[in-house]
Amino acid sequence: MPVPDYALLLDPPAFPAERYAILSDRLAALMGTGNDVLLIQAEAVLALEAAATSLARPGLRALNIVTSPYGAWFGGWLARGGATVRNLAASPAKPVTLEEVERALNEGQGFDLLAIVHAESASGILNPLPAIAALARQRGIVTLVDAVASIGGHAFEVDRLGIDIAVIGPQKALAGPAGVSAISVSEKAWELLSHGDAPENSMLSLMDQKKLWLDAGRGALPGTPPPLEFYALEAALDRLEAEGLESANERHERAAAATRSGIRALGIPTWVEEAHASALVSTAILPDTVEAKAFLAAASQKHGADISPGVGPGAERLIRLNHTGRRAHPEAVKANIAAFSSALKSLGHAADTDSALEATEKAYSDAPANGV
């Protein structure tokens, strides 16, 4: 395979200022919202930190749901700014339950903010966002959702769900660039963000973004925007819009179903029941007789596979098979299953590769044929 000529990426033309507002509107349509959408010139972790830092102040009461290290980071950023944070930690590497959230809300003294991650790539789980968002909305609580992984792979409609702040990034299910992200902000959220302790003259200030871009007519972005990232974002949206968002979501669902069929055909249990599983990665529980480090080394030798360890407490024995973005495709799914089976066999564990691949193919043939 020839090595790309990366010199072609040098000296890119400036991204046209008039196209930032168009990009923002396209992202709003993707998220299903009429709220303001900010373009953040950094990867999504900075966008999440910016949201937390801009919200945080003494007197703010937040219920922060922790189902991975990312949720723990968010609670820390809120506390750093003086907020009173109740971290609701789910069972290790498992989704939170509606009952746990309702109990925490009832035990609290009245929360201003509820923060949650939608889909967790760290462990392959999906939190019950619609029910939790409805519960927060009934109580007048501002909701913040990390939808970085889920956008483009799961149904996610900001206005229908009543979400006040949504943070997205194009680098996962959209298979776009990692160096740019976006945040949608409702009127109710702007009220919570408008306080005397809000940061100013900072990359972490959403109020700066409002003043310098939204209120200025959505022309040129402040600072020095990275043109390559914005051209790549346009290209990713072009591709998604050509496919159709519903079709992209279905493509991820089929890839997840086929992957899990293949895993189970190998006699390996999956980590979480289907109702609470993400369509982005599938997680399998490694047999006790197989050492994780040796398994990952063996699996990585299979060309075309994308297999990695789980991340965070409770995920130590989990193996992730990635079918996010362009990997939500039959060939990528089969490469993962073949690599998983090959690694098991190389370590002395019985595995029927042919049966596992047949199971993945059957899952695809049993599913609707549009989109792949």
PARO-683224 format. One line per field, with one value per residue: residue in one letter; x, y, z of N, C-alpha, C in turn; residue number from 1. Coordinates in steps of 0.1 Angstrom, whole numbers, plus 2048, in hexadecimal, padded with zeros to 3 digits. Layout:
BEGIN
res = (A;...)
n_px = (X;...)
n_py = (Y;...)
n_pz = (Z;...)
ca_px = (X;...)
ca_py = (Y;...)
ca_pz = (Z;...)
c_px = (X;...)
c_py = (Y;...)
c_pz = (Z;...)
n = (NUM;...)
This chain:
BEGIN
res = (M;P;V;P;D;Y;A;L;L;L;D;P;P;A;F;P;A;E;R;Y;A;I;L;S;D;R;L;A;A;L;M;G;T;G;N;D;V;L;L;I;Q;A;E;A;V;L;A;L;E;A;A;A;T;S;L;A;R;P;G;L;R;A;L;N;I;V;T;S;P;Y;G;A;W;F;G;G;W;L;A;R;G;G;A;T;V;R;N;L;A;A;S;P;A;K;P;V;T;L;E;E;V;E;R;A;L;N;E;G;Q;G;F;D;L;L;A;I;V;H;A;E;S;A;S;G;I;L;N;P;L;P;A;I;A;A;L;A;R;Q;R;G;I;V;T;L;V;D;A;V;A;S;I;G;G;H;A;F;E;V;D;R;L;G;I;D;I;A;V;I;G;P;Q;K;A;L;A;G;P;A;G;V;S;A;I;S;V;S;E;K;A;W;E;L;L;S;H;G;D;A;P;E;N;S;M;L;S;L;M;D;Q;K;K;L;W;L;D;A;G;R;G;A;L;P;G;T;P;P;P;L;E;F;Y;A;L;E;A;A;L;D;R;L;E;A;E;G;L;E;S;A;N;E;R;H;E;R;A;A;A;A;T;R;S;G;I;R;A;L;G;I;P;T;W;V;E;E;A;H;A;S;A;L;V;S;T;A;I;L;P;D;T;V;E;A;K;A;F;L;A;A;A;S;Q;K;H;G;A;D;I;S;P;G;V;G;P;G;A;E;R;L;I;R;L;N;H;T;G;R;R;A;H;P;E;A;V;K;A;N;I;A;A;F;S;S;A;L;K;S;L;G;H;A;A;D;T;D;S;A;L;E;A;T;E;K;A;Y;S;D;A;P;A;N;G;V)
n_px = (809;807;819;808;80B;812;819;807;7F5;7FE;7FF;7E3;7C5;7B5;798;779;769;74D;743;743;72C;71A;723;71E;702;6FD;707;6F5;6DD;6E5;6E5;6CB;6BF;6B4;6C3;6DF;6FE;71F;740;75C;77E;78F;795;77B;77D;788;772;75F;76B;76B;74F;749;75A;750;737;73B;73A;739;71E;710;6FE;704;6FB;70F;713;725;734;74A;76E;76C;755;75C;771;762;753;767;771;75B;75A;773;76D;75E;744;72A;72B;71B;725;719;720;71E;71B;73B;746;72D;70C;6FA;6DC;6BA;6AC;6C0;6C8;6B1;6AE;6C5;6BF;6A8;6B4;6C4;6C9;6BC;6C4;6D7;6E3;6E7;6FD;708;716;70E;713;72C;74B;760;758;744;729;707;6F7;6D6;6CA;6B3;69E;6AA;6AF;695;68C;69C;694;679;67E;689;6A4;6C3;6D2;6F0;700;718;71D;730;73A;722;715;70A;70B;6F8;6D5;6CF;6C1;6C0;6AD;695;69A;69D;6B6;6CD;6E9;6FE;71A;72F;744;755;766;760;746;73F;756;768;77D;793;79A;788;769;747;72D;70C;6F5;6DB;6C1;6BA;6D1;6E4;6DD;6E5;700;707;716;726;73F;748;761;777;787;792;799;788;770;74F;73F;74F;750;736;734;748;743;728;717;724;71B;722;738;75A;76C;779;79C;7B4;7A8;7AB;7B0;7B0;7A3;789;782;783;76E;758;759;754;73A;72E;730;721;707;701;6FF;6EB;6DD;6CD;6D2;6EE;6ED;6DF;6F2;707;6F9;6F4;70E;716;704;70C;727;724;716;72A;73D;730;72C;745;745;749;740;72D;72F;71A;6F6;6E1;6CF;6DC;6F3;70D;70D;725;73E;745;746;758;75B;778;785;78E;7A4;7B4;7CE;7CC;7DE;7EF;7DB;7D2;7EA;7EC;7D4;7D8;7E9;7DB;7D3;7C0;7AE;79E;7A2;7A1;7AA;791;788;78E;781;775;776;78B;78D;781;77E;77F;76E;770;758;753;749;758;75F;748;73F;73B;754;767;75C;75D;779;780;773;780;79B;797;790;7A7;7BA;7B1;7B4;7D0;7D9;7D1;7B6;797;787;771;775;769;74E;748;74C;738;722;723;71F;705;6F7;6F9;6EB;6D2;6CA;6BB;6C3;6CB;6E3;6FD)
n_py = (7F4;816;831;84D;86E;885;89F;8AC;8B6;8CD;8F1;8F9;909;925;91E;927;943;947;92E;922;927;919;8FF;8FD;8FD;8E6;8D3;8D7;8CE;8B3;8AC;8B0;8C9;8EA;8FB;911;90A;905;907;8F5;8F9;8E1;8C0;8AA;8A6;8BD;8CE;8C3;8C9;8E5;8EA;8E1;8F1;90B;90A;905;911;91F;914;908;8EA;8CA;8AB;892;878;85B;845;83D;846;85F;86B;86E;880;897;89D;8A4;8BC;8CD;8CF;8DB;8F5;8FD;8F4;8E1;8BF;8A1;883;869;849;82E;809;7F9;7FE;7FB;805;821;820;829;82A;82D;847;856;851;85F;879;87D;87C;892;8B6;8C5;8C9;8DC;8D4;8B8;8A0;889;86D;861;849;831;82C;822;80B;800;804;811;82C;832;84A;858;854;85E;878;881;880;893;8AA;8AC;8B5;8CD;8CF;8D8;8C7;8B7;8A6;88F;887;87E;865;859;868;865;84A;840;847;868;884;8A4;8B8;8AA;899;8AC;8B7;8CC;8D4;8C7;8B4;8AD;899;894;87E;864;851;85F;85F;874;891;894;8AB;8C0;8CB;8CD;8DF;8E0;8F8;901;91A;91A;90F;922;936;92A;929;944;955;965;959;94E;943;958;964;94B;92A;919;925;927;93D;951;946;94A;967;96F;961;957;96E;980;97C;964;961;962;94B;94F;951;93B;928;905;8FC;8E4;8D2;8DC;8DA;8BE;8B8;8C2;8B0;898;89C;89F;885;877;883;87B;860;85F;865;853;83B;838;835;81C;80C;80B;7FD;7E4;7DB;7D8;7C4;7AF;7AC;7A4;78C;77D;77C;76E;756;74C;743;755;76C;78A;7AB;7BC;7BD;7BF;7D4;7E8;7ED;7FC;807;80B;800;7DE;7CB;7B0;796;78B;76A;75A;74A;756;76C;78F;7A2;792;789;7A0;7A7;792;795;7AD;7A8;7A0;7AA;7C7;7C6;7D6;7D6;7DA;7E1;7E3;802;812;80E;7EE;7E5;7D5;7BA;7BB;7BA;7CF;7D1;7E4;7F4;80D;82A;82A;810;803;7EC;7D0;7C2;7CC;7C5;7A8;7A5;7AC;798;781;787;787;76C;75F;768;75C;741;740;742;72A;727;719;71F;726;731;732;72D;744;759;752;757;773;77A;770;780;799;792;78D;7A6;7C6;7D1;7EA;805;7FA)
n_pz = (800;7F6;806;813;805;81B;819;809;81A;823;825;823;816;826;83A;82E;83C;83C;83B;854;863;853;857;872;872;864;876;88A;87E;87C;897;89D;8A6;8AF;8BE;8C7;8B7;8BF;8B1;8B9;8BB;8BF;8CC;8D8;8F4;8FF;8F9;90A;923;921;922;93C;94B;945;94F;96A;98C;9AD;9BF;9AB;9A5;99E;98E;986;970;970;95B;950;94C;940;949;964;962;959;970;981;974;978;994;998;991;9A6;9A8;9B8;9B8;9B2;9AD;99C;99A;985;986;981;961;956;94A;957;96B;967;97F;992;98B;990;9AC;9B5;9AE;9BE;9D7;9D7;9DD;9CA;9AA;992;97A;965;95B;942;930;910;8FD;905;8FB;908;916;908;90D;90F;91C;92B;91C;911;925;93C;935;932;94C;959;94B;954;96D;96A;966;958;93D;934;91B;911;8F2;8E1;8D7;8CF;8BB;89A;89B;8AD;8B3;8B9;8C3;8CB;8D1;8D2;8E7;8FB;903;911;90F;8F8;8F0;8D5;8BF;8A0;89C;8A0;89B;884;876;871;875;892;89E;8A2;8B0;8BD;8CE;8D9;8E5;8FA;900;91B;925;91F;931;949;945;945;95B;977;97C;965;94D;93B;91D;915;909;914;917;912;911;906;8EC;8E5;8E6;8D4;8BC;8B7;8BF;8AF;896;88A;879;871;884;8A5;8AE;89F;888;880;85F;851;862;861;846;844;856;847;832;83F;847;82E;824;838;835;81B;81E;831;851;860;853;858;874;875;867;87A;88E;882;87E;899;8A2;891;899;8B4;8B1;8A5;8BA;8CE;8C1;8C3;8DC;8EF;909;905;913;91C;91E;900;8FF;90D;900;8ED;8CB;8C0;8C9;8D1;8EE;8FC;914;920;922;941;93F;92D;927;928;91D;90C;8FB;8EE;8E1;8CF;8C0;8B4;8A0;88A;86B;863;879;895;8B4;8D7;8FA;915;926;944;967;96F;955;950;947;92F;90B;8EF;8D0;8B5;8A2;896;884;864;868;86D;85D;848;840;852;86A;868;867;881;88F;885;88D;8A9;8AD;8A4;8B6;8CD;8C7;8C4;8DD;8E9;8ED;8E5;8C6;8AC;88F;876;87B;88B;879;867;877;879;85F;85B;86D;860;848;851;858;84E;82D;826;824;828)
ca_px = (800;810;818;802;813;80C;81D;7FC;7ED;804;7FB;7D5;7BF;7AD;78A;771;762;73F;73F;742;71D;713;727;717;6F4;6FD;708;6E8;6D4;6E9;6E2;6BD;6BD;6B4;6CB;6EB;709;72C;74A;767;78A;797;78E;76F;780;788;765;758;771;766;742;749;761;748;72B;73E;73A;734;70F;70A;6FC;704;6FB;718;712;733;734;758;777;768;74B;764;778;759;750;773;772;751;75E;77E;768;756;737;727;729;717;729;712;728;717;723;746;745;71F;704;6F2;6CE;6B0;6A9;6CC;6C8;6A5;6B1;6CF;6B8;6A0;6BC;6CB;6C2;6B8;6D0;6D6;6E9;6E9;707;709;71B;704;719;739;754;769;753;73A;71B;6FE;6EE;6C8;6C9;6A5;696;6B1;6AD;687;68B;6A3;68B;66E;682;68E;6B3;6CB;6D9;6FC;703;724;719;73C;73B;716;70F;70C;70A;6EC;6CB;6D2;6BA;6C1;6A0;68B;69D;69D;6C3;6D1;6F6;703;728;731;751;753;770;75C;73C;73F;763;76D;789;793;79F;77D;75D;73B;724;6FF;6F1;6CD;6BF;6BB;6DF;6EB;6DA;6ED;70E;709;717;732;74C;74B;76E;778;794;797;794;77E;765;744;73A;758;74B;729;736;751;73F;719;712;72A;716;726;742;767;76E;784;7A8;7B9;7A2;7B3;7A7;7AF;798;77B;780;780;761;74F;759;74D;72C;729;72E;716;6FB;6FF;6FA;6DF;6E0;6C7;6DA;6FA;6EA;6DC;6FE;70D;6F1;6F7;71C;716;6FD;714;732;720;713;737;743;728;72F;752;744;74E;734;72E;730;70E;6EA;6E0;6C8;6E5;700;710;70F;732;747;740;750;757;762;783;785;797;7B0;7BB;7D4;7C8;7E9;7F2;7D0;7D2;7F5;7E9;7C9;7DD;7F1;7D2;7D1;7B2;7A6;79F;79F;7A8;7A4;788;78F;788;77E;76B;778;798;78C;779;784;776;76F;76C;751;74E;74C;75A;760;73B;73E;73D;761;76E;756;763;787;781;770;78B;7A6;794;791;7B5;7C1;7AD;7BA;7DE;7DB;7CD;7A8;790;780;76D;775;75F;740;747;74A;72B;718;723;719;6F7;6F1;6F7;6E1;6C5;6C6;6B7;6CE;6CF;6ED;70A)
ca_py = (800;821;83A;85A;87A;88E;8AD;8B1;8BC;8DA;8FE;8F8;916;928;91A;933;947;946;920;91E;927;90E;8F3;8FD;8F9;8D8;8CB;8D9;8C4;8A6;8AA;8B2;8D4;8F8;902;916;900;90B;8FF;8F5;8F6;8D8;8B3;8AB;8A6;8CB;8D3;8BF;8D1;8F2;8EA;8E0;8FD;916;908;903;91C;91C;915;8FF;8DD;8C1;89C;88D;86A;856;837;83B;850;86C;871;872;88D;8A2;8A1;8AC;8C9;8D4;8D1;8E4;902;901;8EE;8D6;8B4;894;879;85C;83F;821;7FE;7FA;7FB;7F8;811;826;81D;834;829;833;856;85B;851;869;886;87F;87E;89F;8C2;8CC;8CA;8E5;8CE;8A9;89D;87B;869;859;83C;831;824;81B;7FE;7FB;805;81C;831;834;858;85E;854;867;886;885;882;8A0;8B4;8AD;8BC;8DA;8CF;8DA;8BB;8B7;899;88C;87E;87D;858;854;86F;85E;83B;83E;851;873;890;8AD;8BF;8A0;894;8B7;8B8;8DB;8D5;8BB;8B5;8A3;89A;88D;875;856;84B;867;85C;880;896;894;8B8;8CA;8C5;8D6;8DF;8E7;8FF;906;927;917;90C;92F;93C;924;92D;952;958;96D;952;948;946;961;963;93E;920;912;92E;927;94B;957;941;951;975;971;95B;957;97B;988;979;957;962;95B;946;955;94A;937;91B;8FB;8FA;8D5;8CC;8E0;8D4;8B0;8B7;8C3;8A3;88D;89F;89C;877;873;887;873;853;860;862;847;830;837;82E;80E;805;808;7F3;7D7;7D7;7D4;7B7;7A5;7AA;79C;77F;776;77A;764;74A;747;73E;760;774;798;7B1;7C2;7B9;7C7;7E1;7F2;7EC;806;802;810;7F5;7D2;7C6;7A2;792;782;75E;75B;743;75D;779;79A;7A8;789;788;7AC;7A7;789;79A;7B9;7A3;79D;7B6;7CC;7C6;7E1;7D0;7E1;7DE;7EC;80D;816;804;7E4;7E1;7CF;7AE;7BD;7BD;7D6;7D0;7F1;7F5;81B;832;822;802;7FD;7E7;7C1;7BD;7D0;7BC;79B;7A6;7AC;78A;778;78A;782;75D;75B;76A;752;734;740;741;71D;726;714;72A;721;73E;731;72F;752;761;74F;75E;781;77C;76E;78C;7A3;78E;78E;7B4;7CD;7D2;7F8;80D;7F5)
ca_pz = (800;7F6;811;80E;805;824;815;803;824;827;81E;81F;816;832;839;82B;849;83A;83C;862;867;84C;85E;87F;86F;860;882;891;878;880;8A5;89F;8B0;8AB;8C7;8C2;8B6;8BF;8AB;8C2;8B3;8C6;8CD;8E1;903;902;8F8;916;92D;91F;927;94A;951;943;958;978;995;9BA;9C0;9A1;9AA;992;98F;97B;96F;96D;956;94A;950;93B;953;970;95E;959;97E;986;96F;97E;9A2;998;990;9B2;9A9;9C1;9AF;9B7;9A3;99C;993;982;988;979;952;953;948;963;969;969;98D;999;989;997;9BA;9B8;9AD;9C9;9E3;9D7;9E1;9BE;9A1;986;96E;965;950;93F;923;909;8FA;90B;8F3;912;91B;8FE;913;90B;927;927;91C;910;932;946;930;935;95B;95C;945;95C;979;966;967;94C;93A;92B;916;909;8E7;8D8;8D1;8CA;8AF;88E;89D;8B4;8B2;8C3;8BF;8D6;8D4;8D5;8F4;904;908;911;90A;8F2;8EA;8CB;8B8;894;899;8A3;892;878;870;86D;87C;8A0;8A4;8A3;8B7;8BD;8D9;8D7;8F2;8FA;907;929;929;91F;93E;953;941;947;969;979;97D;958;948;930;915;917;900;91B;91A;908;910;8FC;8DF;8E2;8E3;8C8;8B0;8B6;8C0;8A5;889;885;86E;873;891;8AD;8AE;892;885;877;853;84D;86A;85D;839;847;85B;83C;82A;847;847;821;823;840;82F;80F;823;83A;85F;864;84D;860;881;872;864;887;895;87B;881;8A7;8A2;88B;8A2;8C0;8AD;8A3;8C7;8D5;8BA;8C8;8E9;8F8;90C;904;920;921;916;8F4;902;913;8F9;8E3;8BD;8BB;8CB;8D8;8F8;900;921;91D;92B;94C;93C;923;92D;920;915;902;8F2;8E6;8D8;8C4;8B8;8AC;894;87F;863;861;885;89F;8C1;8E1;907;91B;92C;951;971;96B;947;94F;93F;923;8FE;8E7;8C2;8B0;895;896;878;858;86C;86E;84F;849;840;85F;875;866;86A;88F;894;881;896;8B6;8AD;8A2;8C2;8D7;8C4;8C6;8EC;8EE;8F0;8DA;8BF;89F;887;86B;881;88F;86D;861;87F;876;852;85D;873;855;83E;858;85B;842;825;822;82B;829)
c_px = (809;80E;812;80C;80D;810;811;7F3;7F2;7FE;7EC;7CF;7B7;79E;782;768;753;73A;73E;733;716;717;71F;708;6F3;6FE;6FC;6DE;6D8;6E5;6D3;6BA;6BC;6BC;6D8;6F5;716;736;757;774;794;78F;784;772;782;77B;75D;75E;76C;758;741;74F;758;73B;72F;73F;735;724;708;70A;6FB;703;703;718;71F;731;741;761;773;75E;752;76B;76E;755;75B;774;767;755;76A;779;75F;748;736;723;726;71A;722;719;720;720;72F;744;737;717;6FD;6E4;6C6;6AD;6B4;6CB;6BC;6A8;6BB;6C8;6AF;6A8;6C3;6C3;6BD;6C4;6CD;6DA;6EA;6F2;708;710;711;70A;728;742;75E;765;748;72B;714;6F5;6E0;6C5;6BB;69E;69D;6AE;69F;685;691;69A;67F;671;689;69D;6B9;6D3;6E5;6FF;710;71F;724;73C;72E;711;713;70C;6FE;6E2;6CE;6CC;6B9;6B4;695;68D;69D;6AB;6C8;6DF;6FB;711;72A;73F;74F;75C;76C;753;73C;74C;769;77A;788;795;794;771;752;733;717;6FB;6E3;6CC;6C0;6C9;6E7;6E9;6E3;6FC;711;70A;725;73F;750;759;76D;786;79A;791;789;772;75B;73E;742;753;73E;72B;73D;74C;730;714;718;726;71B;72F;74E;767;77A;790;7AD;7B4;7AB;7AB;7A6;7A4;78B;778;77C;772;756;74E;752;73E;726;726;722;708;6F7;6FA;6ED;6E2;6DA;6CE;6E7;6F8;6E7;6E9;706;706;6F3;705;71D;70F;706;721;72F;71C;720;73E;73D;72B;73D;751;748;742;737;72B;722;702;6E8;6D9;6D0;6F3;701;711;71D;73E;740;74A;74D;75F;76C;783;790;7A5;7B9;7C1;7D1;7D3;7EE;7E8;7D0;7DE;7F2;7DE;7CE;7E5;7E8;7CF;7C2;7AA;7A8;79A;7A7;7A2;79A;78F;787;785;773;76D;785;798;784;782;77A;779;768;765;74A;752;74D;75C;753;737;741;74B;769;769;75C;772;789;77E;77B;797;7A3;795;79F;7BD;7BE;7B4;7C9;7E2;7D5;7BE;7A1;787;77D;76B;76A;751;73E;744;73C;720;718;71C;70A;6F0;6EF;6EC;6D3;6C0;6C2;6C4;6D3;6DA;6FB;70E)
c_py = (80C;82A;847;865;885;89C;8B3;8B9;8CA;8E5;8FD;907;918;923;926;937;945;938;91B;91D;91C;901;8F2;8F8;8EB;8CF;8CC;8CF;8B6;8A3;8AC;8BD;8E1;901;907;90A;907;901;900;8F1;8ED;8CB;8B4;8AB;8B5;8D2;8D0;8C7;8DF;8F4;8EA;8EC;909;915;909;910;918;91E;90C;8F1;8D3;8B3;898;87E;865;847;834;846;85E;873;876;87F;899;8A6;8A8;8BA;8D2;8D8;8DB;8F2;906;8FB;8E3;8CA;8A8;88A;86C;852;832;815;7FE;7F5;7F8;805;815;822;829;835;830;843;85C;85C;85D;877;888;881;88B;8AA;8CA;8CF;8D5;8DE;8BF;8A7;88E;879;85F;84B;83C;827;81C;80D;7F8;7FB;811;820;834;843;85D;85F;85D;875;88B;888;88F;8AB;8B7;8B5;8C9;8DB;8D0;8CD;8BE;8A9;899;882;87D;870;855;85B;868;84F;837;849;85B;880;899;8B3;8B5;89B;89F;8B9;8C7;8DD;8C8;8BD;8AA;8A4;891;881;866;851;852;865;869;884;896;8A2;8C3;8C3;8D0;8D4;8E6;8EC;904;913;925;915;919;937;937;927;93B;955;95F;966;94B;94C;950;960;956;934;918;91A;92D;935;953;953;949;960;977;96B;95C;966;984;984;96C;958;95B;957;94D;94C;946;929;912;8F8;8EC;8CF;8CF;8DB;8C5;8AE;8B8;8B6;898;88F;89C;88D;872;877;880;865;854;85C;855;83A;82D;830;81F;806;801;7FD;7E5;7D2;7D2;7C6;7AC;7A1;7A1;78E;777;773;76E;756;744;742;749;769;783;79F;7B6;7BE;7C3;7D4;7EC;7F2;7F7;800;805;806;7EA;7CE;7B8;7A0;788;776;75F;754;74A;76A;784;7A0;79F;788;794;7AD;79D;78E;7A6;7B5;7A0;7AA;7BA;7CC;7D2;7DC;7D6;7DD;7E7;7F7;810;80B;7FB;7DF;7D9;7C2;7AF;7C0;7C4;7D4;7DC;7EF;803;821;829;813;7FB;7F7;7D8;7BD;7C0;7C7;7AE;79B;7A6;79E;780;77A;785;773;759;75D;760;745;734;73F;734;71D;722;71F;725;72E;73D;733;73D;75B;75E;756;76D;783;77A;77A;797;79F;78F;79C;7BB;7D1;7E0;7FD;807;7F0)
c_pz = (800;802;80C;80E;80E;821;80E;80D;828;81F;81A;81F;822;82F;838;838;848;83B;84A;866;860;853;86B;87C;86B;86C;88A;88C;87C;88E;8A8;8A9;8A9;8B4;8C0;8C2;8B5;8B8;8B4;8BB;8BB;8C7;8D8;8F0;907;902;905;922;92D;925;936;951;950;94C;967;980;9A2;9BA;9B5;9A6;99E;996;983;97B;969;968;94F;94F;94C;944;960;96D;95F;967;984;981;975;98C;9A2;997;99C;9B2;9B3;9B8;9B6;9AC;9A5;994;992;986;97E;96A;94E;951;956;960;96C;978;995;997;991;9A6;9BD;9B7;9B9;9D6;9E3;9DB;9D6;9B5;996;979;970;958;94E;931;91D;907;8FF;902;8FC;916;912;904;90E;917;922;926;91A;91D;93C;942;934;944;95E;957;94E;969;976;967;959;949;931;928;90D;8FE;8DC;8D0;8C9;8BD;8A2;88F;8A5;8B1;8BD;8BE;8CB;8DA;8D8;8E4;8FF;90A;907;90C;905;8EC;8E1;8C5;8AB;892;89B;898;884;870;86A;875;88B;8A6;8A4;8A9;8B7;8CA;8D6;8E5;8F1;901;916;92E;929;92C;949;951;944;955;96B;97A;970;953;93D;92A;917;90D;907;91E;90F;907;906;8EE;8DB;8DE;8D6;8BB;8AE;8B5;8B5;897;883;879;871;882;898;8AC;8A0;88F;87D;86B;84F;855;865;84F;83B;84D;851;834;831;846;839;81F;82B;83A;823;813;82A;848;864;85F;854;86D;87F;86E;870;88E;88F;87E;890;8A8;89C;893;8AE;8BD;8AB;8B0;8CE;8CE;8BE;8D6;8F4;8FC;90A;912;925;918;90B;8F7;907;90D;8EF;8D5;8B8;8BD;8D2;8E2;8FC;90D;91E;927;935;948;932;929;923;917;90A;8F7;8E8;8DC;8CC;8BB;8AF;8A0;888;877;861;86D;88D;8AC;8CC;8EF;90B;923;939;95A;96C;95D;945;947;933;916;8F5;8D8;8BC;8A2;894;889;86C;85B;86E;860;850;849;84C;86A;874;86A;879;895;891;88A;8A4;8B7;8AC;8AF;8CD;8D4;8C6;8D4;8F2;8F1;8E4;8D4;8B1;896;87D;870;886;883;866;86A;87C;868;853;863;869;84C;844;85A;84E;83A;821;82A;82C;81B)
n = (1;2;3;4;5;6;7;8;9;10;11;12;13;14;15;16;17;18;19;20;21;22;23;24;25;26;27;28;29;30;31;32;33;34;35;36;37;38;39;40;41;42;43;44;45;46;47;48;49;50;51;52;53;54;55;56;57;58;59;60;61;62;63;64;65;66;67;68;69;70;71;72;73;74;75;76;77;78;79;80;81;82;83;84;85;86;87;88;89;90;91;92;93;94;95;96;97;98;99;100;101;102;103;104;105;106;107;108;109;110;111;112;113;114;115;116;117;118;119;120;121;122;123;124;125;126;127;128;129;130;131;132;133;134;135;136;137;138;139;140;141;142;143;144;145;146;147;148;149;150;151;152;153;154;155;156;157;158;159;160;161;162;163;164;165;166;167;168;169;170;171;172;173;174;175;176;177;178;179;180;181;182;183;184;185;186;187;188;189;190;191;192;193;194;195;196;197;198;199;200;201;202;203;204;205;206;207;208;209;210;211;212;213;214;215;216;217;218;219;220;221;222;223;224;225;226;227;228;229;230;231;232;233;234;235;236;237;238;239;240;241;242;243;244;245;246;247;248;249;250;251;252;253;254;255;256;257;258;259;260;261;262;263;264;265;266;267;268;269;270;271;272;273;274;275;276;277;278;279;280;281;282;283;284;285;286;287;288;289;290;291;292;293;294;295;296;297;298;299;300;301;302;303;304;305;306;307;308;309;310;311;312;313;314;315;316;317;318;319;320;321;322;323;324;325;326;327;328;329;330;331;332;333;334;335;336;337;338;339;340;341;342;343;344;345;346;347;348;349;350;351;352;353;354;355;356;357;358;359;360;361;362;363;364;365;366;367;368;369;370;371;372)
